[in-house]
Every structure is written in C-alpha cells, then in structure tokens.
C-alpha cells in the first residue's frame, strides 16, 4: 500500500496512538518493577498467577512500544542537533 500524500488525520492519529502505547508501557514497566530486575537488584522475579493472562501478554508489547517510542524521538533529536 503506497501512501501518495500526507493526511491530516494520519499526522494527528499516529503520534497520539504511539504516545498512548508508550504511556501504557511505561506504567507497566514501573508497576512490574522491572527497573530493579534489569539493574540486578532483585535476584528472583516472582510472577503473580492471579493476574489475567491477557493483561500479562499485553504489558510486554506495550513496554516494547515505550522503548521504540523513546528511541525514535531521541534519534530524531540527535539527528536534528548534529545537522
């Protein structure tokens, strides 16, 4: 599918959608306390087996979206800064 011209709706909707995913992922990241796991402050990670499986599987792509969002906008800023 080739997009021929810019769309006002697409220009407004895509950044809004990616920001919502990034905020959801950031909240999941802190709610699951993954910073402590990533910095090796916690030796064992215990999962909550009472949590719905769907929520568990939706949190991780949202966190992935957070890191994609941050990387995209940091690289844009660095490209503009170096030019």
mmCIF file of the N, C-alpha and C atoms, coordinates in Angstrom:
data_MODEL
# 
_entry.id   MODEL 
# 
loop_
_atom_site.group_PDB 
_atom_site.id 
_atom_site.type_symbol 
_atom_site.label_atom_id 
_atom_site.label_alt_id 
_atom_site.label_comp_id 
_atom_site.label_asym_id 
_atom_site.label_entity_id 
_atom_site.label_seq_id 
_atom_site.pdbx_PDB_ins_code 
_atom_site.Cartn_x 
_atom_site.Cartn_y 
_atom_site.Cartn_z 
_atom_site.occupancy 
_atom_site.B_iso_or_equiv 
_atom_site.pdbx_formal_charge 
_atom_site.auth_seq_id 
_atom_site.auth_comp_id 
_atom_site.auth_asym_id 
_atom_site.auth_atom_id 
_atom_site.pdbx_PDB_model_num 
ATOM 1   N N  . UNK A 1 1  ? 0.851  -1.173  0.000  1.00 0.00 ? 1  UNK A N  1 
ATOM 2   C CA . UNK A 1 1  ? 0.000  0.000   0.000  1.00 0.00 ? 1  UNK A CA 1 
ATOM 3   C C  . UNK A 1 1  ? 0.892  1.231   0.000  1.00 0.00 ? 1  UNK A C  1 
ATOM 4   N N  . UNK A 1 2  ? 0.776  2.013   -1.035 1.00 0.00 ? 2  UNK A N  1 
ATOM 5   C CA . UNK A 1 2  ? 1.610  3.193   -1.165 1.00 0.00 ? 2  UNK A CA 1 
ATOM 6   C C  . UNK A 1 2  ? 0.783  4.432   -0.805 1.00 0.00 ? 2  UNK A C  1 
ATOM 7   N N  . UNK A 1 3  ? 1.314  5.222   0.099  1.00 0.00 ? 3  UNK A N  1 
ATOM 8   C CA . UNK A 1 3  ? 0.631  6.445   0.512  1.00 0.00 ? 3  UNK A CA 1 
ATOM 9   C C  . UNK A 1 3  ? 1.169  7.590   -0.342 1.00 0.00 ? 3  UNK A C  1 
ATOM 10  N N  . UNK A 1 4  ? 0.282  8.253   -1.034 1.00 0.00 ? 4  UNK A N  1 
ATOM 11  C CA . UNK A 1 4  ? 0.716  9.241   -2.006 1.00 0.00 ? 4  UNK A CA 1 
ATOM 12  C C  . UNK A 1 4  ? 0.877  10.641  -1.424 1.00 0.00 ? 4  UNK A C  1 
ATOM 13  N N  . UNK A 1 5  ? 0.006  11.011  -0.525 1.00 0.00 ? 5  UNK A N  1 
ATOM 14  C CA . UNK A 1 5  ? 0.103  12.374  0.022  1.00 0.00 ? 5  UNK A CA 1 
ATOM 15  C C  . UNK A 1 5  ? -0.164 12.343  1.522  1.00 0.00 ? 5  UNK A C  1 
ATOM 16  N N  . UNK A 1 6  ? 0.340  13.342  2.237  1.00 0.00 ? 6  UNK A N  1 
ATOM 17  C CA . UNK A 1 6  ? 0.134  13.362  3.680  1.00 0.00 ? 6  UNK A CA 1 
ATOM 18  C C  . UNK A 1 6  ? -1.339 13.552  4.034  1.00 0.00 ? 6  UNK A C  1 
ATOM 19  N N  . UNK A 1 7  ? -1.746 12.914  5.070  1.00 0.00 ? 7  UNK A N  1 
ATOM 20  C CA . UNK A 1 7  ? -3.110 13.018  5.546  1.00 0.00 ? 7  UNK A CA 1 
ATOM 21  C C  . UNK A 1 7  ? -3.110 13.722  6.897  1.00 0.00 ? 7  UNK A C  1 
ATOM 22  N N  . UNK A 1 8  ? -4.010 14.644  7.088  1.00 0.00 ? 8  UNK A N  1 
ATOM 23  C CA . UNK A 1 8  ? -4.098 15.360  8.365  1.00 0.00 ? 8  UNK A CA 1 
ATOM 24  C C  . UNK A 1 8  ? -4.498 14.407  9.492  1.00 0.00 ? 8  UNK A C  1 
ATOM 25  N N  . UNK A 1 9  ? -5.400 13.507  9.193  1.00 0.00 ? 9  UNK A N  1 
ATOM 26  C CA . UNK A 1 9  ? -5.837 12.530  10.193 1.00 0.00 ? 9  UNK A CA 1 
ATOM 27  C C  . UNK A 1 9  ? -4.684 11.609  10.599 1.00 0.00 ? 9  UNK A C  1 
ATOM 28  N N  . UNK A 1 10 ? -3.932 11.139  9.604  1.00 0.00 ? 10 UNK A N  1 
ATOM 29  C CA . UNK A 1 10 ? -2.797 10.260  9.886  1.00 0.00 ? 10 UNK A CA 1 
ATOM 30  C C  . UNK A 1 10 ? -1.708 11.002  10.658 1.00 0.00 ? 10 UNK A C  1 
ATOM 31  N N  . UNK A 1 11 ? -1.481 12.246  10.328 1.00 0.00 ? 11 UNK A N  1 
ATOM 32  C CA . UNK A 1 11 ? -0.476 13.052  11.014 1.00 0.00 ? 11 UNK A CA 1 
ATOM 33  C C  . UNK A 1 11 ? -0.855 13.286  12.465 1.00 0.00 ? 11 UNK A C  1 
ATOM 34  N N  . UNK A 1 12 ? -2.114 13.352  12.769 1.00 0.00 ? 12 UNK A N  1 
ATOM 35  C CA . UNK A 1 12 ? -2.576 13.566  14.132 1.00 0.00 ? 12 UNK A CA 1 
ATOM 36  C C  . UNK A 1 12 ? -2.755 12.252  14.894 1.00 0.00 ? 12 UNK A C  1 
ATOM 37  N N  . UNK A 1 13 ? -3.249 11.239  14.222 1.00 0.00 ? 13 UNK A N  1 
ATOM 38  C CA . UNK A 1 13 ? -3.623 9.994   14.888 1.00 0.00 ? 13 UNK A CA 1 
ATOM 39  C C  . UNK A 1 13 ? -2.424 9.112   15.246 1.00 0.00 ? 13 UNK A C  1 
ATOM 40  N N  . UNK A 1 14 ? -1.443 8.989   14.377 1.00 0.00 ? 14 UNK A N  1 
ATOM 41  C CA . UNK A 1 14 ? -0.317 8.094   14.642 1.00 0.00 ? 14 UNK A CA 1 
ATOM 42  C C  . UNK A 1 14 ? 0.542  8.531   15.826 1.00 0.00 ? 14 UNK A C  1 
ATOM 43  N N  . UNK A 1 15 ? 0.929  9.809   15.953 1.00 0.00 ? 15 UNK A N  1 
ATOM 44  C CA . UNK A 1 15 ? 1.682  10.195  17.160 1.00 0.00 ? 15 UNK A CA 1 
ATOM 45  C C  . UNK A 1 15 ? 0.861  10.066  18.439 1.00 0.00 ? 15 UNK A C  1 
ATOM 46  N N  . UNK A 1 16 ? -0.429 10.329  18.354 1.00 0.00 ? 16 UNK A N  1 
ATOM 47  C CA . UNK A 1 16 ? -1.292 10.191  19.527 1.00 0.00 ? 16 UNK A CA 1 
ATOM 48  C C  . UNK A 1 16 ? -1.378 8.728   19.958 1.00 0.00 ? 16 UNK A C  1 
ATOM 49  N N  . UNK A 1 17 ? -1.539 7.861   18.993 1.00 0.00 ? 17 UNK A N  1 
ATOM 50  C CA . UNK A 1 17 ? -1.620 6.427   19.268 1.00 0.00 ? 17 UNK A CA 1 
ATOM 51  C C  . UNK A 1 17 ? -0.306 5.907   19.850 1.00 0.00 ? 17 UNK A C  1 
ATOM 52  N N  . UNK A 1 18 ? 0.822  6.312   19.284 1.00 0.00 ? 18 UNK A N  1 
ATOM 53  C CA . UNK A 1 18 ? 2.107  5.843   19.798 1.00 0.00 ? 18 UNK A CA 1 
ATOM 54  C C  . UNK A 1 18 ? 2.390  6.399   21.186 1.00 0.00 ? 18 UNK A C  1 
ATOM 55  N N  . UNK A 1 19 ? 1.942  7.610   21.473 1.00 0.00 ? 19 UNK A N  1 
ATOM 56  C CA . UNK A 1 19 ? 2.107  8.168   22.817 1.00 0.00 ? 19 UNK A CA 1 
ATOM 57  C C  . UNK A 1 19 ? 1.283  7.395   23.836 1.00 0.00 ? 19 UNK A C  1 
ATOM 58  N N  . UNK A 1 20 ? 0.076  7.016   23.482 1.00 0.00 ? 20 UNK A N  1 
ATOM 59  C CA . UNK A 1 20 ? -0.765 6.224   24.392 1.00 0.00 ? 20 UNK A CA 1 
ATOM 60  C C  . UNK A 1 20 ? -0.131 4.862   24.685 1.00 0.00 ? 20 UNK A C  1 
ATOM 61  N N  . UNK A 1 21 ? 0.413  4.214   23.659 1.00 0.00 ? 21 UNK A N  1 
ATOM 62  C CA . UNK A 1 21 ? 1.076  2.930   23.862 1.00 0.00 ? 21 UNK A CA 1 
ATOM 63  C C  . UNK A 1 21 ? 2.301  3.107   24.747 1.00 0.00 ? 21 UNK A C  1 
ATOM 64  N N  . UNK A 1 22 ? 3.060  4.183   24.525 1.00 0.00 ? 22 UNK A N  1 
ATOM 65  C CA . UNK A 1 22 ? 4.258  4.435   25.328 1.00 0.00 ? 22 UNK A CA 1 
ATOM 66  C C  . UNK A 1 22 ? 3.905  4.688   26.790 1.00 0.00 ? 22 UNK A C  1 
ATOM 67  N N  . UNK A 1 23 ? 2.839  5.418   27.046 1.00 0.00 ? 23 UNK A N  1 
ATOM 68  C CA . UNK A 1 23 ? 2.425  5.682   28.431 1.00 0.00 ? 23 UNK A CA 1 
ATOM 69  C C  . UNK A 1 23 ? 1.955  4.392   29.104 1.00 0.00 ? 23 UNK A C  1 
ATOM 70  N N  . UNK A 1 24 ? 1.206  3.568   28.387 1.00 0.00 ? 24 UNK A N  1 
ATOM 71  C CA . UNK A 1 24 ? 0.767  2.273   28.940 1.00 0.00 ? 24 UNK A CA 1 
ATOM 72  C C  . UNK A 1 24 ? 1.964  1.385   29.247 1.00 0.00 ? 24 UNK A C  1 
ATOM 73  N N  . UNK A 1 25 ? 2.931  1.358   28.356 1.00 0.00 ? 25 UNK A N  1 
ATOM 74  C CA . UNK A 1 25 ? 4.129  0.556   28.572 1.00 0.00 ? 25 UNK A CA 1 
ATOM 75  C C  . UNK A 1 25 ? 4.968  1.066   29.719 1.00 0.00 ? 25 UNK A C  1 
ATOM 76  N N  . UNK A 1 26 ? 5.052  2.376   29.869 1.00 0.00 ? 26 UNK A N  1 
ATOM 77  C CA . UNK A 1 26 ? 5.815  2.952   30.971 1.00 0.00 ? 26 UNK A CA 1 
ATOM 78  C C  . UNK A 1 26 ? 5.161  2.634   32.305 1.00 0.00 ? 26 UNK A C  1 
ATOM 79  N N  . UNK A 1 27 ? 3.843  2.701   32.341 1.00 0.00 ? 27 UNK A N  1 
ATOM 80  C CA . UNK A 1 27 ? 3.159  2.352   33.590 1.00 0.00 ? 27 UNK A CA 1 
ATOM 81  C C  . UNK A 1 27 ? 3.322  0.867   33.913 1.00 0.00 ? 27 UNK A C  1 
ATOM 82  N N  . UNK A 1 28 ? 3.294  0.008   32.900 1.00 0.00 ? 28 UNK A N  1 
ATOM 83  C CA . UNK A 1 28 ? 3.515  -1.425  33.135 1.00 0.00 ? 28 UNK A CA 1 
ATOM 84  C C  . UNK A 1 28 ? 4.936  -1.689  33.598 1.00 0.00 ? 28 UNK A C  1 
ATOM 85  N N  . UNK A 1 29 ? 5.887  -0.959  33.042 1.00 0.00 ? 29 UNK A N  1 
ATOM 86  C CA . UNK A 1 29 ? 7.287  -1.121  33.424 1.00 0.00 ? 29 UNK A CA 1 
ATOM 87  C C  . UNK A 1 29 ? 7.491  -0.816  34.902 1.00 0.00 ? 29 UNK A C  1 
ATOM 88  N N  . UNK A 1 30 ? 6.885  0.267   35.388 1.00 0.00 ? 30 UNK A N  1 
ATOM 89  C CA . UNK A 1 30 ? 7.033  0.622   36.797 1.00 0.00 ? 30 UNK A CA 1 
ATOM 90  C C  . UNK A 1 30 ? 6.126  -0.216  37.698 1.00 0.00 ? 30 UNK A C  1 
ATOM 91  N N  . UNK A 1 31 ? 4.969  -0.593  37.218 1.00 0.00 ? 31 UNK A N  1 
ATOM 92  C CA . UNK A 1 31 ? 4.064  -1.423  38.012 1.00 0.00 ? 31 UNK A CA 1 
ATOM 93  C C  . UNK A 1 31 ? 4.669  -2.807  38.264 1.00 0.00 ? 31 UNK A C  1 
ATOM 94  N N  . UNK A 1 32 ? 5.393  -3.332  37.290 1.00 0.00 ? 32 UNK A N  1 
ATOM 95  C CA . UNK A 1 32 ? 6.033  -4.633  37.438 1.00 0.00 ? 32 UNK A CA 1 
ATOM 96  C C  . UNK A 1 32 ? 7.417  -4.529  38.069 1.00 0.00 ? 32 UNK A C  1 
ATOM 97  N N  . UNK A 1 33 ? 7.879  -3.317  38.346 1.00 0.00 ? 33 UNK A N  1 
ATOM 98  C CA . UNK A 1 33 ? 9.175  -3.052  38.981 1.00 0.00 ? 33 UNK A CA 1 
ATOM 99  C C  . UNK A 1 33 ? 10.318 -3.710  38.206 1.00 0.00 ? 33 UNK A C  1 
ATOM 100 N N  . UNK A 1 34 ? 10.314 -3.524  36.890 1.00 0.00 ? 34 UNK A N  1 
ATOM 101 C CA . UNK A 1 34 ? 11.329 -4.144  36.062 1.00 0.00 ? 34 UNK A CA 1 
ATOM 102 C C  . UNK A 1 34 ? 12.661 -3.410  36.089 1.00 0.00 ? 34 UNK A C  1 
ATOM 103 N N  . UNK A 1 35 ? 12.683 -2.194  36.581 1.00 0.00 ? 35 UNK A N  1 
ATOM 104 C CA . UNK A 1 35 ? 13.953 -1.485  36.702 1.00 0.00 ? 35 UNK A CA 1 
ATOM 105 C C  . UNK A 1 35 ? 14.851 -2.200  37.713 1.00 0.00 ? 35 UNK A C  1 
ATOM 106 N N  . UNK A 1 36 ? 14.267 -2.670  38.795 1.00 0.00 ? 36 UNK A N  1 
ATOM 107 C CA . UNK A 1 36 ? 15.043 -3.418  39.790 1.00 0.00 ? 36 UNK A CA 1 
ATOM 108 C C  . UNK A 1 36 ? 15.538 -4.740  39.210 1.00 0.00 ? 36 UNK A C  1 
ATOM 109 N N  . UNK A 1 37 ? 14.752 -5.358  38.367 1.00 0.00 ? 37 UNK A N  1 
ATOM 110 C CA . UNK A 1 37 ? 15.179 -6.622  37.755 1.00 0.00 ? 37 UNK A CA 1 
ATOM 111 C C  . UNK A 1 37 ? 16.285 -6.393  36.736 1.00 0.00 ? 37 UNK A C  1 
ATOM 112 N N  . UNK A 1 38 ? 16.169 -5.323  35.970 1.00 0.00 ? 38 UNK A N  1 
ATOM 113 C CA . UNK A 1 38 ? 17.166 -5.044  34.945 1.00 0.00 ? 38 UNK A CA 1 
ATOM 114 C C  . UNK A 1 38 ? 18.492 -4.570  35.531 1.00 0.00 ? 38 UNK A C  1 
ATOM 115 N N  . UNK A 1 39 ? 18.461 -3.933  36.677 1.00 0.00 ? 39 UNK A N  1 
ATOM 116 C CA . UNK A 1 39 ? 19.698 -3.470  37.301 1.00 0.00 ? 39 UNK A CA 1 
ATOM 117 C C  . UNK A 1 39 ? 20.226 -4.484  38.316 1.00 0.00 ? 39 UNK A C  1 
ATOM 118 N N  . UNK A 1 40 ? 19.719 -5.694  38.277 1.00 0.00 ? 40 UNK A N  1 
ATOM 119 C CA . UNK A 1 40 ? 20.154 -6.835  39.081 1.00 0.00 ? 40 UNK A CA 1 
ATOM 120 C C  . UNK A 1 40 ? 20.079 -6.523  40.582 1.00 0.00 ? 40 UNK A C  1 
ATOM 121 N N  . UNK A 1 41 ? 19.062 -5.784  40.982 1.00 0.00 ? 41 UNK A N  1 
ATOM 122 C CA . UNK A 1 41 ? 18.822 -5.547  42.398 1.00 0.00 ? 41 UNK A CA 1 
ATOM 123 C C  . UNK A 1 41 ? 17.948 -6.649  42.981 1.00 0.00 ? 41 UNK A C  1 
ATOM 124 N N  . UNK A 1 42 ? 17.222 -7.344  42.113 1.00 0.00 ? 42 UNK A N  1 
ATOM 125 C CA . UNK A 1 42 ? 16.362 -8.441  42.524 1.00 0.00 ? 42 UNK A CA 1 
ATOM 126 C C  . UNK A 1 42 ? 16.904 -9.729  41.917 1.00 0.00 ? 42 UNK A C  1 
ATOM 127 N N  . UNK A 1 43 ? 17.125 -10.725 42.750 1.00 0.00 ? 43 UNK A N  1 
ATOM 128 C CA . UNK A 1 43 ? 17.680 -11.984 42.233 1.00 0.00 ? 43 UNK A CA 1 
ATOM 129 C C  . UNK A 1 43 ? 16.608 -12.849 41.586 1.00 0.00 ? 43 UNK A C  1 
ATOM 130 N N  . UNK A 1 44 ? 15.452 -12.903 42.196 1.00 0.00 ? 44 UNK A N  1 
ATOM 131 C CA . UNK A 1 44 ? 14.379 -13.750 41.682 1.00 0.00 ? 44 UNK A CA 1 
ATOM 132 C C  . UNK A 1 44 ? 13.163 -12.890 41.383 1.00 0.00 ? 44 UNK A C  1 
ATOM 133 N N  . UNK A 1 45 ? 12.506 -13.191 40.300 1.00 0.00 ? 45 UNK A N  1 
ATOM 134 C CA . UNK A 1 45 ? 11.287 -12.487 39.929 1.00 0.00 ? 45 UNK A CA 1 
ATOM 135 C C  . UNK A 1 45 ? 10.132 -13.464 40.085 1.00 0.00 ? 45 UNK A C  1 
ATOM 136 N N  . UNK A 1 46 ? 9.176  -13.080 40.900 1.00 0.00 ? 46 UNK A N  1 
ATOM 137 C CA . UNK A 1 46 ? 8.017  -13.929 41.127 1.00 0.00 ? 46 UNK A CA 1 
ATOM 138 C C  . UNK A 1 46 ? 6.841  -13.372 40.347 1.00 0.00 ? 46 UNK A C  1 
ATOM 139 N N  . UNK A 1 47 ? 6.171  -14.221 39.621 1.00 0.00 ? 47 UNK A N  1 
ATOM 140 C CA . UNK A 1 47 ? 5.024  -13.813 38.816 1.00 0.00 ? 47 UNK A CA 1 
ATOM 141 C C  . UNK A 1 47 ? 3.750  -13.930 39.644 1.00 0.00 ? 47 UNK A C  1 
ATOM 142 N N  . UNK A 1 48 ? 2.816  -13.060 39.354 1.00 0.00 ? 48 UNK A N  1 
ATOM 143 C CA . UNK A 1 48 ? 1.515  -13.097 40.011 1.00 0.00 ? 48 UNK A CA 1 
ATOM 144 C C  . UNK A 1 48 ? 0.600  -14.010 39.196 1.00 0.00 ? 48 UNK A C  1 
ATOM 145 N N  . UNK A 1 49 ? 0.310  -15.178 39.734 1.00 0.00 ? 49 UNK A N  1 
ATOM 146 C CA . UNK A 1 49 ? -0.502 -16.140 38.996 1.00 0.00 ? 49 UNK A CA 1 
ATOM 147 C C  . UNK A 1 49 ? -1.995 -15.808 39.049 1.00 0.00 ? 49 UNK A C  1 
ATOM 148 N N  . UNK A 1 50 ? -2.376 -14.825 39.852 1.00 0.00 ? 50 UNK A N  1 
ATOM 149 C CA . UNK A 1 50 ? -3.771 -14.395 39.900 1.00 0.00 ? 50 UNK A CA 1 
ATOM 150 C C  . UNK A 1 50 ? -4.078 -13.325 38.865 1.00 0.00 ? 50 UNK A C  1 
ATOM 151 N N  . UNK A 1 51 ? -3.046 -12.831 38.203 1.00 0.00 ? 51 UNK A N  1 
ATOM 152 C CA . UNK A 1 51 ? -3.221 -11.804 37.173 1.00 0.00 ? 51 UNK A CA 1 
ATOM 153 C C  . UNK A 1 51 ? -3.784 -12.440 35.901 1.00 0.00 ? 51 UNK A C  1 
ATOM 154 N N  . UNK A 1 52 ? -4.679 -11.749 35.215 1.00 0.00 ? 52 UNK A N  1 
ATOM 155 C CA . UNK A 1 52 ? -5.192 -12.292 33.950 1.00 0.00 ? 52 UNK A CA 1 
ATOM 156 C C  . UNK A 1 52 ? -4.067 -12.450 32.919 1.00 0.00 ? 52 UNK A C  1 
ATOM 157 N N  . UNK A 1 53 ? -4.101 -13.559 32.198 1.00 0.00 ? 53 UNK A N  1 
ATOM 158 C CA . UNK A 1 53 ? -3.055 -13.871 31.229 1.00 0.00 ? 53 UNK A CA 1 
ATOM 159 C C  . UNK A 1 53 ? -3.018 -12.831 30.110 1.00 0.00 ? 53 UNK A C  1 
ATOM 160 N N  . UNK A 1 54 ? -4.168 -12.358 29.680 1.00 0.00 ? 54 UNK A N  1 
ATOM 161 C CA . UNK A 1 54 ? -4.220 -11.374 28.604 1.00 0.00 ? 54 UNK A CA 1 
ATOM 162 C C  . UNK A 1 54 ? -3.513 -10.080 29.012 1.00 0.00 ? 54 UNK A C  1 
ATOM 163 N N  . UNK A 1 55 ? -3.708 -9.651  30.237 1.00 0.00 ? 55 UNK A N  1 
ATOM 164 C CA . UNK A 1 55 ? -3.035 -8.443  30.714 1.00 0.00 ? 55 UNK A CA 1 
ATOM 165 C C  . UNK A 1 55 ? -1.525 -8.646  30.746 1.00 0.00 ? 55 UNK A C  1 
ATOM 166 N N  . UNK A 1 56 ? -1.104 -9.812  31.155 1.00 0.00 ? 56 UNK A N  1 
ATOM 167 C CA . UNK A 1 56 ? 0.325  -10.121 31.178 1.00 0.00 ? 56 UNK A CA 1 
ATOM 168 C C  . UNK A 1 56 ? 0.918  -10.035 29.781 1.00 0.00 ? 56 UNK A C  1 
ATOM 169 N N  . UNK A 1 57 ? 0.239  -10.618 28.801 1.00 0.00 ? 57 UNK A N  1 
ATOM 170 C CA . UNK A 1 57 ? 0.752  -10.628 27.434 1.00 0.00 ? 57 UNK A CA 1 
ATOM 171 C C  . UNK A 1 57 ? 0.591  -9.285  26.722 1.00 0.00 ? 57 UNK A C  1 
ATOM 172 N N  . UNK A 1 58 ? -0.267 -8.423  27.191 1.00 0.00 ? 58 UNK A N  1 
ATOM 173 C CA . UNK A 1 58 ? -0.395 -7.094  26.590 1.00 0.00 ? 58 UNK A CA 1 
ATOM 174 C C  . UNK A 1 58 ? 0.603  -6.091  27.168 1.00 0.00 ? 58 UNK A C  1 
ATOM 175 N N  . UNK A 1 59 ? 1.055  -6.342  28.385 1.00 0.00 ? 59 UNK A N  1 
ATOM 176 C CA . UNK A 1 59 ? 2.001  -5.420  29.011 1.00 0.00 ? 59 UNK A CA 1 
ATOM 177 C C  . UNK A 1 59 ? 3.351  -5.407  28.300 1.00 0.00 ? 59 UNK A C  1 
ATOM 178 N N  . UNK A 1 60 ? 3.826  -6.545  27.893 1.00 0.00 ? 60 UNK A N  1 
ATOM 179 C CA . UNK A 1 60 ? 5.163  -6.615  27.319 1.00 0.00 ? 60 UNK A CA 1 
ATOM 180 C C  . UNK A 1 60 ? 5.267  -5.964  25.941 1.00 0.00 ? 60 UNK A C  1 
ATOM 181 N N  . UNK A 1 61 ? 4.313  -6.131  25.021 1.00 0.00 ? 61 UNK A N  1 
ATOM 182 C CA . UNK A 1 61 ? 4.383  -5.338  23.785 1.00 0.00 ? 61 UNK A CA 1 
ATOM 183 C C  . UNK A 1 61 ? 4.231  -3.836  24.036 1.00 0.00 ? 61 UNK A C  1 
ATOM 184 N N  . UNK A 1 62 ? 3.471  -3.467  25.067 1.00 0.00 ? 62 UNK A N  1 
ATOM 185 C CA . UNK A 1 62 ? 3.349  -2.046  25.403 1.00 0.00 ? 62 UNK A CA 1 
ATOM 186 C C  . UNK A 1 62 ? 4.684  -1.502  25.889 1.00 0.00 ? 62 UNK A C  1 
ATOM 187 N N  . UNK A 1 63 ? 5.411  -2.294  26.679 1.00 0.00 ? 63 UNK A N  1 
ATOM 188 C CA . UNK A 1 63 ? 6.738  -1.861  27.125 1.00 0.00 ? 63 UNK A CA 1 
ATOM 189 C C  . UNK A 1 63 ? 7.700  -1.788  25.952 1.00 0.00 ? 63 UNK A C  1 
ATOM 190 N N  . UNK A 1 64 ? 7.585  -2.710  25.021 1.00 0.00 ? 64 UNK A N  1 
ATOM 191 C CA . UNK A 1 64 ? 8.395  -2.660  23.812 1.00 0.00 ? 64 UNK A CA 1 
ATOM 192 C C  . UNK A 1 64 ? 8.083  -1.380  23.037 1.00 0.00 ? 64 UNK A C  1 
ATOM 193 N N  . UNK A 1 65 ? 6.808  -1.026  22.956 1.00 0.00 ? 65 UNK A N  1 
ATOM 194 C CA . UNK A 1 65 ? 6.410  0.223   22.301 1.00 0.00 ? 65 UNK A CA 1 
ATOM 195 C C  . UNK A 1 65 ? 6.991  1.445   22.986 1.00 0.00 ? 65 UNK A C  1 
ATOM 196 N N  . UNK A 1 66 ? 7.129  1.398   24.308 1.00 0.00 ? 66 UNK A N  1 
ATOM 197 C CA . UNK A 1 66 ? 7.734  2.504   25.049 1.00 0.00 ? 66 UNK A CA 1 
ATOM 198 C C  . UNK A 1 66 ? 9.175  2.703   24.627 1.00 0.00 ? 66 UNK A C  1 
ATOM 199 N N  . UNK A 1 67 ? 9.928  1.622   24.563 1.00 0.00 ? 67 UNK A N  1 
ATOM 200 C CA . UNK A 1 67 ? 11.330 1.742   24.193 1.00 0.00 ? 67 UNK A CA 1 
ATOM 201 C C  . UNK A 1 67 ? 11.506 2.127   22.728 1.00 0.00 ? 67 UNK A C  1 
ATOM 202 N N  . UNK A 1 68 ? 10.618 1.673   21.862 1.00 0.00 ? 68 UNK A N  1 
ATOM 203 C CA . UNK A 1 68 ? 10.651 2.095   20.455 1.00 0.00 ? 68 UNK A CA 1 
ATOM 204 C C  . UNK A 1 68 ? 10.357 3.586   20.360 1.00 0.00 ? 68 UNK A C  1 
ATOM 205 N N  . UNK A 1 69 ? 9.361  4.056   21.100 1.00 0.00 ? 69 UNK A N  1 
ATOM 206 C CA . UNK A 1 69 ? 8.978  5.473   21.111 1.00 0.00 ? 69 UNK A CA 1 
ATOM 207 C C  . UNK A 1 69 ? 10.142 6.344   21.573 1.00 0.00 ? 69 UNK A C  1 
ATOM 208 N N  . UNK A 1 70 ? 10.762 5.954   22.684 1.00 0.00 ? 70 UNK A N  1 
ATOM 209 C CA . UNK A 1 70 ? 11.875 6.734   23.232 1.00 0.00 ? 70 UNK A CA 1 
ATOM 210 C C  . UNK A 1 70 ? 13.045 6.737   22.263 1.00 0.00 ? 70 UNK A C  1 
ATOM 211 N N  . UNK A 1 71 ? 13.377 5.588   21.696 1.00 0.00 ? 71 UNK A N  1 
ATOM 212 C CA . UNK A 1 71 ? 14.494 5.504   20.758 1.00 0.00 ? 71 UNK A CA 1 
ATOM 213 C C  . UNK A 1 71 ? 14.240 6.343   19.515 1.00 0.00 ? 71 UNK A C  1 
ATOM 214 N N  . UNK A 1 72 ? 13.038 6.310   19.006 1.00 0.00 ? 72 UNK A N  1 
ATOM 215 C CA . UNK A 1 72 ? 12.691 7.077   17.808 1.00 0.00 ? 72 UNK A CA 1 
ATOM 216 C C  . UNK A 1 72 ? 12.853 8.572   18.043 1.00 0.00 ? 72 UNK A C  1 
ATOM 217 N N  . UNK A 1 73 ? 12.302 9.070   19.131 1.00 0.00 ? 73 UNK A N  1 
ATOM 218 C CA . UNK A 1 73 ? 12.351 10.505  19.358 1.00 0.00 ? 73 UNK A CA 1 
ATOM 219 C C  . UNK A 1 73 ? 13.721 10.983  19.816 1.00 0.00 ? 73 UNK A C  1 
ATOM 220 N N  . UNK A 1 74 ? 14.484 10.148  20.508 1.00 0.00 ? 74 UNK A N  1 
ATOM 221 C CA . UNK A 1 74 ? 15.860 10.524  20.857 1.00 0.00 ? 74 UNK A CA 1 
ATOM 222 C C  . UNK A 1 74 ? 16.721 10.583  19.594 1.00 0.00 ? 74 UNK A C  1 
ATOM 223 N N  . UNK A 1 75 ? 16.571 9.612   18.704 1.00 0.00 ? 75 UNK A N  1 
ATOM 224 C CA . UNK A 1 75 ? 17.354 9.637   17.467 1.00 0.00 ? 75 UNK A CA 1 
ATOM 225 C C  . UNK A 1 75 ? 16.966 10.809  16.578 1.00 0.00 ? 75 UNK A C  1 
ATOM 226 N N  . UNK A 1 76 ? 15.694 11.176  16.544 1.00 0.00 ? 76 UNK A N  1 
ATOM 227 C CA . UNK A 1 76 ? 15.278 12.373  15.788 1.00 0.00 ? 76 UNK A CA 1 
ATOM 228 C C  . UNK A 1 76 ? 15.934 13.619  16.359 1.00 0.00 ? 76 UNK A C  1 
ATOM 229 N N  . UNK A 1 77 ? 15.943 13.721  17.676 1.00 0.00 ? 77 UNK A N  1 
ATOM 230 C CA . UNK A 1 77 ? 16.544 14.884  18.327 1.00 0.00 ? 77 UNK A CA 1 
ATOM 231 C C  . UNK A 1 77 ? 18.047 14.948  18.041 1.00 0.00 ? 77 UNK A C  1 
ATOM 232 N N  . UNK A 1 78 ? 18.726 13.802  18.092 1.00 0.00 ? 78 UNK A N  1 
ATOM 233 C CA . UNK A 1 78 ? 20.158 13.792  17.845 1.00 0.00 ? 78 UNK A CA 1 
ATOM 234 C C  . UNK A 1 78 ? 20.477 14.094  16.385 1.00 0.00 ? 78 UNK A C  1 
ATOM 235 N N  . UNK A 1 79 ? 19.661 13.631  15.456 1.00 0.00 ? 79 UNK A N  1 
ATOM 236 C CA . UNK A 1 79 ? 19.874 13.950  14.046 1.00 0.00 ? 79 UNK A CA 1 
ATOM 237 C C  . UNK A 1 79 ? 19.705 15.441  13.772 1.00 0.00 ? 79 UNK A C  1 
ATOM 238 N N  . UNK A 1 80 ? 18.698 16.046  14.372 1.00 0.00 ? 80 UNK A N  1 
ATOM 239 C CA . UNK A 1 80 ? 18.488 17.487  14.192 1.00 0.00 ? 80 UNK A CA 1 
ATOM 240 C C  . UNK A 1 80 ? 19.605 18.294  14.831 1.00 0.00 ? 80 UNK A C  1 
ATOM 241 N N  . UNK A 1 81 ? 20.092 17.807  15.949 1.00 0.00 ? 81 UNK A N  1 
ATOM 242 C CA . UNK A 1 81 ? 21.140 18.503  16.679 1.00 0.00 ? 81 UNK A CA 1 
ATOM 243 C C  . UNK A 1 81 ? 22.464 18.475  15.922 1.00 0.00 ? 81 UNK A C  1 
ATOM 244 N N  . UNK A 1 82 ? 22.774 17.336  15.268 1.00 0.00 ? 82 UNK A N  1 
ATOM 245 C CA . UNK A 1 82 ? 24.047 17.212  14.562 1.00 0.00 ? 82 UNK A CA 1 
ATOM 246 C C  . UNK A 1 82 ? 24.017 17.887  13.190 1.00 0.00 ? 82 UNK A C  1 
ATOM 247 N N  . UNK A 1 83 ? 22.846 18.131  12.654 1.00 0.00 ? 83 UNK A N  1 
ATOM 248 C CA . UNK A 1 83 ? 22.751 18.746  11.319 1.00 0.00 ? 83 UNK A CA 1 
ATOM 249 C C  . UNK A 1 83 ? 22.926 20.242  11.354 1.00 0.00 ? 83 UNK A C  1 
# 
